[in-house]
Amino acid sequence: MNRLVEQLRAELVGERMGERTWARTWLPYLRQLAATAEQGGAGDDAAFLARYLRRWQANSRARQMAYDRARALWKHAGWPWPKELAQLRGNGKAAADPDGVRAFTDEEISELRSRIEASARLTPSDLLAWDCLTVFGLRPQELIDLEIKRGPRGGPVAVVTRSKRSSKGSTRPRQVPAVPPAGWPADCHRLLARWKAHGLPEWSQRLASPGEHLSQQLRRLRMPQGLTAYGLRHAFALRLGVELGLHVREAAELCGHSPAVHLATYGRRLDGPALRSKVAELVAARS
């Protein structure tokens, strides 16, 4: 099993994904698959794989990823994939929030800033990193090699050069003007001056996965459960669509992904209020 995993790595890394993507989103699942195989106790492939998949919650994203990674390994080996396993993968809908993605509210963003400023462990550089996620809608990894400059109207603009590489392709560099939450000053609390004064924290440039470090900080700050660093990116995307009224294509460009991904991720939150209002009007007109 371990030999097959290494062969699959050689097939995927370089052509379809980077080493970090493999190490973070493929290797942990395949190692668990190999560990399950070493435990024995299962008969045919279907029974063995079912035992492996049930380690993760039904309809969770982790279960789906475990399923897809194992199936890729089976395909690489030329083994037939048991069709009866399809129901174990799930589609994630049962675990999805009916209101869509969990984004920071403006009040939660203010509370986050207050707790960082009051923290004895976090620094002005840490606050700057969180503010960059907030006003530019960055992925945590895009803090790496980030540059900030003054825009044509004087506001801060992020120059994002970090590429996200996966089996679906790579993101391209982009420039993102600051879109702060309601009530923020236009200069985003002197963001550009703070950038020049002390820059981003050292860990944001050194760690392969800054998101894990940000998650640890959120836990130490005792922010509400369910909030993640990506929640600031979600809030940024909703700000573009709901408050600014940008077209999906324009918002997707600023977020650094395709319109299809934007709709799949944020469509429920963007369309929900207008859809409910339209239905209410139609029902009222009918009666």
Phi, psi and omega in degrees: 000315179296325177295320178295322178299317180294323177295319179295321177301315180297329180284325187264317187289130181106306181275316187247341181201166176272168180299322181293320178299317178300313185292328185270323190241357177240307188301317180301322180290319182288328175295320178295324177297315179295321179295323178294321179295323181292334180289335179067198176089000179242150181276264183279178182300320183300316181292317180297312182292325177297319179296322178295313185291330183286000173290340181248152181299140178300141178065015176270159177296324179297320178298317180298316181294319178300317178298311184295322180292317180295319181294324177297321178293318178298319179295318178299321181282347182080021180268147177289136180270127182297119183295333183292350180280347186305321182292338180284337181293315184073173180239005177082351185293327181292334181264356184282143175290126181298340178268005180092201185297152177270104180253152171297138168276166178299324179294320179291326176295318178297319179294320178300314180297319181297318182290325177294316181295330180273350184287140177278344184261330184269152189246170173303330177293322177297316178299320178299319179299314179295322179294325177295318176299322184291309191270344180248353179064039185280151162287148180307321181293339181282358169291334180293126179064019179292142173236148177233133180228172178275130181279175182300332178259011176095344180281162180288145177230132178269133174255103185265119180245346181289125182264136174265116184249131180212184179294343180270355180127192182235145174282158181253158177301151180208163174245132186234117174288148181295134174233086185285161175296162178301138178094348178282149173292158183299330180274007177056051180059047177058042185299315182295320178295320179292325177299316181289329184285314184220352174066188181281158180294152183302322183296331183292339179259338185269321186283140177291334181228081179301335181301324179295320179293320178296322178296321177297319178296319178300318180295318179295328180280353178058043173285159183305145178298147180097343178275135177227171177301327178294340178298333176286324175294318178298318179298321178298313181298319179290326176299319180297317185277316186276313185276317181269339179071029179291149174295153181305318181297320180291316179296320179298322179299317180289329179279344178081033173215181185279158174303325179297316178296320181298315179294318181297326184274319190243357184304320182297319180285326182286320185267340187304306182301315180295322180294316180296321178294319180296316180297318180298319179294319181294320178295318179296321180291333181285328185272000000 
